């Protein structure tokens, strides 16, 4: 007989659990709470957008010259 197939977890749910686990290992203890993790992620996203915007602006200006 074939073994019963267990319902497979959603790919998105699995990816979210993996990402959350990675963030828990990277963050300092005081930022591992829900609010601390949110603020850290938001700050990281803003810094990333600003850095990419500045680098992109200079690359675009350099390319246009």
N, CA, C and O atoms as a DFTB+ gen file, in Angstrom:
260 C
 N C O
     1  1       0.830      -1.190       0.000
     2  2       0.000       0.000       0.000
     3  2       0.871       1.249       0.000
     4  3       1.989       1.270       0.515
     5  1       0.311       2.267      -0.594
     6  2       1.014       3.547      -0.621
     7  2       0.862       4.262       0.719
     8  3      -0.205       4.230       1.331
     9  1       1.937       4.905       1.167
    10  2       1.794       5.692       2.402
    11  2       0.911       6.911       2.136
    12  3       0.890       7.462       1.035
    13  1       0.196       7.305       3.162
    14  2      -0.686       8.472       3.012
    15  2       0.151       9.730       2.818
    16  3       1.162       9.941       3.489
    17  1      -0.297      10.553       1.887
    18  2       0.390      11.826       1.648
    19  2      -0.098      12.855       2.651
    20  3      -1.297      13.031       2.863
    21  1       0.852      13.518       3.251
    22  2       0.489      14.592       4.165
    23  2       0.242      15.848       3.350
    24  3       0.914      16.075       2.344
    25  1      -0.715      16.669       3.772
    26  2      -0.954      17.904       3.016
    27  2       0.290      18.782       3.040
    28  3       0.874      19.037       4.093
    29  1       0.674      19.232       1.868
    30  2       1.888      20.042       1.764
    31  2       1.606      21.469       2.201
    32  3       0.553      22.034       1.905
    33  1       2.557      22.030       2.900
    34  2       2.446      23.394       3.386
    35  2       2.611      24.353       2.213
    36  3       3.334      24.058       1.261
    37  1       1.949      25.482       2.281
    38  2       2.072      26.493       1.242
    39  2       3.526      26.930       1.108
    40  3       4.250      27.030       2.098
    41  1       3.935      27.184      -0.112
    42  2       5.307      27.624      -0.360
    43  2       5.562      28.962       0.332
    44  3       6.642      29.194       0.875
    45  1       4.565      29.830       0.308
    46  2       4.720      31.140       0.934
    47  2       4.824      31.027       2.452
    48  3       5.621      31.729       3.076
    49  1       4.026      30.153       3.042
    50  2       4.091      29.963       4.487
    51  2       5.442      29.375       4.888
    52  3       6.014      29.764       5.906
    53  1       5.945      28.446       4.094
    54  2       7.248      27.859       4.384
    55  2       8.359      28.897       4.254
    56  3       9.266      28.949       5.085
    57  1       8.287      29.721       3.211
    58  2       9.292      30.773       3.023
    59  2       9.236      31.779       4.170
    60  3      10.275      32.244       4.638
    61  1       8.029      32.118       4.625
    62  2       7.872      33.074       5.728
    63  2       8.476      32.506       7.009
    64  3       9.137      33.227       7.756
    65  1       8.252      31.227       7.265
    66  2       8.826      30.603       8.466
    67  2      10.348      30.570       8.390
    68  3      11.024      30.811       9.390
    69  1      10.888      30.274       7.215
    70  2      12.344      30.263       7.060
    71  2      12.924      31.651       7.271
    72  3      13.945      31.807       7.941
    73  1      12.271      32.664       6.699
    74  2      12.750      34.042       6.842
    75  2      12.662      34.501       8.296
    76  3      13.574      35.157       8.799
    77  1      11.575      34.161       8.964
    78  2      11.425      34.541      10.374
    79  2      12.486      33.879      11.240
    80  3      13.028      34.503      12.152
    81  1      12.778      32.626      10.956
    82  2      13.824      31.931      11.703
    83  2      15.190      32.554      11.488
    84  3      15.979      32.678      12.425
    85  1      15.469      32.948      10.250
    86  2      16.750      33.608       9.965
    87  2      16.851      34.948      10.667
    88  3      17.906      35.299      11.195
    89  1      15.747      35.706      10.676
    90  2      15.754      37.010      11.349
    91  2      15.956      36.839      12.855
    92  3      16.649      37.640      13.482
    93  1      15.359      35.808      13.431
    94  2      15.522      35.570      14.871
    95  2      16.982      35.313      15.220
    96  3      17.462      35.754      16.264
    97  1      17.686      34.601      14.350
    98  2      19.103      34.309      14.628
    99  2      19.977      35.549      14.441
   100  3      20.997      35.681      15.119
   101  1      19.604      36.459      13.540
   102  2      20.440      37.618      13.242
   103  2      20.234      38.778      14.207
   104  3      21.171      39.520      14.502
   105  1      19.014      38.934      14.695
   106  2      18.704      40.091      15.525
   107  2      19.248      39.945      16.939
   108  3      19.304      38.837      17.472
   109  1      19.652      41.059      17.550
   110  2      20.026      41.020      18.966
   111  2      18.806      40.663      19.821
   112  3      17.669      40.788      19.366
   113  1      19.041      40.224      21.043
   114  2      17.958      39.764      21.926
   115  2      16.861      40.801      22.113
   116  3      15.679      40.458      22.097
   117  1      17.236      42.069      22.292
   118  2      16.216      43.070      22.596
   119  2      15.338      43.398      21.387
   120  3      14.269      43.984      21.556
   121  1      15.760      43.037      20.176
   122  2      14.948      43.301      18.992
   123  2      14.181      42.073      18.513
   124  3      13.533      42.132      17.468
   125  1      14.235      40.976      19.238
   126  2      13.594      39.753      18.772
   127  2      12.092      39.724      19.014
   128  3      11.414      38.818      18.529
   129  1      11.562      40.677      19.741
   130  2      10.108      40.750      19.919
   131  2       9.440      41.218      18.636
   132  3      10.112      41.658      17.703
   133  1       8.153      41.126      18.593
   134  2       7.417      41.469      17.381
   135  2       7.612      42.932      16.993
   136  3       7.859      43.227      15.823
   137  1       7.506      43.845      17.946
   138  2       7.645      45.273      17.640
   139  2       9.085      45.613      17.238
   140  3       9.303      46.385      16.305
   141  1      10.047      45.045      17.929
   142  2      11.443      45.314      17.608
   143  2      11.814      44.810      16.222
   144  3      12.556      45.463      15.489
   145  1      11.291      43.648      15.875
   146  2      11.569      43.073      14.565
   147  2      10.955      43.935      13.471
   148  3      11.568      44.138      12.422
   149  1       9.739      44.448      13.710
   150  2       9.068      45.301      12.738
   151  2       9.845      46.600      12.516
   152  3      10.050      47.016      11.376
   153  1      10.273      47.232      13.596
   154  2      11.010      48.492      13.487
   155  2      12.345      48.263      12.786
   156  3      12.743      49.065      11.940
   157  1      13.035      47.187      13.124
   158  2      14.303      46.875      12.474
   159  2      14.106      46.639      10.979
   160  3      14.870      47.156      10.165
   161  1      13.087      45.863      10.614
   162  2      12.822      45.572       9.206
   163  2      12.447      46.830       8.435
   164  3      12.887      47.026       7.302
   165  1      11.635      47.678       9.050
   166  2      11.246      48.932       8.412
   167  2      12.456      49.837       8.214
   168  3      12.625      50.419       7.142
   169  1      13.293      49.960       9.228
   170  2      14.499      50.780       9.111
   171  2      15.452      50.242       8.056
   172  3      16.028      51.004       7.280
   173  1      15.613      48.933       8.034
   174  2      16.480      48.311       7.035
   175  2      15.961      48.560       5.620
   176  3      16.744      48.839       4.712
   177  1      14.656      48.461       5.431
   178  2      14.063      48.707       4.112
   179  2      14.271      50.162       3.689
   180  3      14.591      50.432       2.532
   181  1      14.091      51.092       4.615
   182  2      14.284      52.510       4.281
   183  2      15.738      52.799       3.917
   184  3      16.006      53.502       2.942
   185  1      16.666      52.265       4.688
   186  2      18.090      52.468       4.388
   187  2      18.427      51.868       3.028
   188  3      19.162      52.469       2.244
   189  1      17.895      50.701       2.754
   190  2      18.151      50.051       1.467
   191  2      17.606      50.886       0.325
   192  3      18.291      51.061      -0.683
   193  1      16.394      51.407       0.452
   194  2      15.819      52.236      -0.608
   195  2      16.618      53.514      -0.823
   196  3      16.845      53.931      -1.959
   197  1      17.040      54.127       0.270
   198  2      17.817      55.361       0.151
   199  2      19.159      55.085      -0.511
   200  3      19.565      55.811      -1.418
   201  1      19.852      54.037      -0.063
   202  2      21.155      53.711      -0.651
   203  2      21.026      53.344      -2.131
   204  3      21.822      53.797      -2.953
   205  1      20.034      52.533      -2.468
   206  2      19.845      52.176      -3.864
   207  2      19.471      53.390      -4.697
   208  3      19.889      53.501      -5.850
   209  1      18.690      54.300      -4.129
   210  2      18.323      55.521      -4.844
   211  2      19.527      56.407      -5.100
   212  3      19.686      56.932      -6.202
   213  1      20.374      56.580      -4.103
   214  2      21.566      57.419      -4.259
   215  2      22.539      56.791      -5.247
   216  3      23.045      57.471      -6.140
   217  1      22.800      55.515      -5.093
   218  2      23.718      54.827      -6.009
   219  2      23.155      54.856      -7.423
   220  3      23.887      55.112      -8.379
   221  1      21.857      54.593      -7.562
   222  2      21.226      54.622      -8.880
   223  2      21.293      55.993      -9.517
   224  3      21.511      56.110     -10.723
   225  1      21.109      57.032      -8.716
   226  2      21.172      58.402      -9.237
   227  2      22.559      58.705      -9.782
   228  3      22.695      59.253     -10.876
   229  1      23.592      58.348      -9.015
   230  2      24.956      58.625      -9.466
   231  2      25.333      57.772     -10.676
   232  3      26.022      58.247     -11.578
   233  1      24.891      56.532     -10.699
   234  2      25.152      55.693     -11.873
   235  2      24.454      56.239     -13.107
   236  3      25.025      56.232     -14.198
   237  1      23.234      56.708     -12.947
   238  2      22.492      57.274     -14.071
   239  2      23.178      58.541     -14.576
   240  3      23.327      58.719     -15.785
   241  1      23.597      59.420     -13.670
   242  2      24.299      60.634     -14.089
   243  2      25.609      60.306     -14.773
   244  3      25.961      60.929     -15.775
   245  1      26.331      59.337     -14.246
   246  2      27.604      58.935     -14.853
   247  2      27.357      58.366     -16.244
   248  3      28.107      58.654     -17.176
   249  1      26.321      57.568     -16.387
   250  2      26.019      56.921     -17.679
   251  2      25.608      57.957     -18.718
   252  3      25.901      57.792     -19.902
   253  1      24.934      59.023     -18.292
   254  2      24.438      60.036     -19.220
   255  2      25.547      60.987     -19.700
   256  3      25.369      61.677     -20.703
   257  1      26.665      61.029     -19.010
   258  2      27.737      61.943     -19.425
   259  2      28.547      61.392     -20.544
   260  3      29.485      62.042     -21.005
